[in-house]
């Protein structure tokens, strides 16, 4: 679909997102006033308001009555109760995702990995070790173990251009998840991969995923505490 065929408010949203990606609009800085955007795109102020309101609801912009609209200075954020593709999360914030693959190979399951993945100790499992970056800033170290029975071609994937989440969701759709979260200090190796100091704490998420009662993967997701936060939202039944 060409940009001219898009609804006008979507064109304005994309203009603002591209301005954030290109750093024309910096975190903490103002975007153009709604009246100025309305004149620029030759639309009503109501159309501009919808685009700006959508981005504010997504946490990308902050609106202050009588002052203007600012680009939010945000930590990277993931929902705790869902499994999202980290590259899509980053792109939704108007930023660029990249990944450094440090390891992708078959290994023998340690006692801890075997217990968490539901396999015998010493059996062969697949391991991937990947650092995910947002605009070149490391925000997550993904240390994942996968049962080869459910993802036999896992080692053949290029995880610098697609995420393990994307691969697993398309090849053995994930139906159940288990999370635990704790604060930890990074090891020397983790400090190096995440570009951080020894004294900075991390958020460690331990995640197990199932596909129709089959335990598919176990992952340790390590995030620098100053760059990341987890969010949970639950609807209360009445």
N, C-alpha and C positions, 0 to 999 in steps of 0.2 A: 504494500500500500504506500503510495507516495505521500509526502508530508502535506501536499495540498488537499488530499482526500481525508486527512485526519480531522476530527472535530477540533475546533479552534482552541478550546481550552487545553487539549493535549499538546498542541503545537507550542503553547506558552509554557506548559510544564517542561517539555523537552528543551526549550530554550533556556529555562532556569537551570535545569539539571546539567546541561552542557556547559553553562557558565560556571557552575560549581566544579565540574570535572576539569575544565580548562583553567580553573583558579581565577577567572574573571571576577567571580563573586567568592570572596574568601570567608572561611569560618569566622563568625563574629562580626562580619561586615553586612551592610545593607544591600538588598537588591533594589532595582528601580521601583519607584512608587507605582501603585496600580493605575493611576491616571496616565502616567507615562507609558506603561505597557499597553494600555488600551489604545492610545494614539499610535504606538509603534505597530501594533498588529491590526489596527482598524477594527476593533471589536468593542463591545460594551464593557463597562467596568464590572458588571455581573459575571461575564465570562472570565475575566482576569481573576476575579475574586474566587471563582470555583477552582481554578488552577492553583492559586496560592493556598487556598484552604486545604486542598487535597495534600499538598506538600507539607503543610503545617501539621496535619493529622498524622502524617507518616513520620514526623519528627525531624524532617529535613530543614524546615524553616521555623522561625519563631516570630510571632506577630505581637506587637505592642501597640495598643490603642493610642493614637495621637503621636506616635513616634515613628513607626514604620515596621518593615519586615526584615529580619536578619537571617543569615545562614547559621544554622545551629552548630555549635561546637560540641560534637558528640563523640562519645566512646563507641567503638564497635559494639553491636548488641545482637544477641541471639535469643530466640524464645527457648525457655528451658523445657517446656513440655512437648515440643514438636521437633522434628528433624528437618531442617531446611538446608538447601544447597548453599554453602558459604559464599560461593562466587555470585549467586543471585542476590544474596543479602547485601553484599558489598556494592554490586551494580545498582541495586535499588536505592542505595544511599547516594548515588551519583558518583561513585568512586570506581577505581580500577582494581580488579583482582589479578594476582599473579601467584605462582606457586613454585617452590624449590623442592624437588624430590631428592631426598638424601638416601633413601633406601627403598628398594622394591625387589623382594626375593622370598624364596621359600626358606623357612627356619624350623627348628624343632621346638615344640611347645614346652615352655618351662612349666613348673608346677602351678604357678599363679595363672599363667595364660591358659593352660589346660583346664583349670578349674572354672575360669570365667567364660571360656568358649565352649565348654561342655565336650571336650575331646580328651583322649588319653595323653598323659604326660609323655613327651618324646615323639609324639606324632607330628607329621609335617603340616604346617599351616603357612599361610601367606602373610607377609608383613610389609606394610608401607609406612614410611616415615616422611612426612611432608610439612613444610612450613608455608602457611597461607599468609599472603601480604595484601594490605589495603593501601593503595598508592605507595608501594614499596616499603611500607612499615609492617613489620611482622606482628600479627595479632593472634595467631594460633599455630601450635605445634600438634599435628595430628599423628599419633602413633597407633596404627590400626592393625589388628590381626583378623584374618578372614578364614573361615572354613572352606578349604578348596572344593569340597563336595558340592557346594552351592554356588561357587563363583570360579569355575575351572580356568577361565582365561583372564583372571584378575591381573596376573603378572605381565600380560601382553598390552596392557593399557598405557596410554601416555597421560599420566596424571599431572603433567605440567600444563595441559590444555583442557582437561576435564577433571572433575573431582571424584573421589571414590564414592561419595554420596550419589552423584549423578549416575555413575555406573551401576551401583547396587540397586538403586530405585528402579532402573530400567530393566535389569536382568533378574533380580529376585526381589520384587517389591516388598518394602519393609512394612510390617503390620503392627509390630509391638516394640516398645522401647523401655529401657530401664536406665535411670540416671542416678548418679550420686555426685555431690559437689563438695569440694574441700579447698581450703587455702593451704598452699605449700610454698616452700622456697625452691627455686630452680637449681638443678644440678649444674655443674660446670659446662657440660655439653649443651644443656638446654639454654643456659645463658648465652652461649656463643650463637646458637641457631636463632634465638629470639632477639638478639641484639640488646641485652639487658644486663643489669648489674646483679650481683649476688644478693643484695639486701632487698631487692624489690620482690614482693610476694606475687604469686600467681594464683589464678583460679584453675583448679584441676577438675575437669568433668570426666567421670568414668561412665562410659555408655555401652550398653549391650543392645543389639537389635536382632529381631526375629522376623522371619518371613513365613507366615502360616505355620507357626509352632516350631519352625526350624531355627535354631540359634545360628545366625549368619556371621556376626562380627562382634568384636570387642575393641573399643578404642579408648585411649587416654588422650584427652584434648586439653592442652596446657595453654593458658592465655595470660599474658602480662596483665597484672591487676590494674595498672594505670591506663590501659588501652582498651579494656573490654569489660562488659557487664552482661549478665544474664537476666532475662525478664520472664515472668510468669503471670498469666492472666487466667482466672477461672470464673466462670459464670455461676453465681449462687442461685440454686433452685428455690423457688418460693411457692 
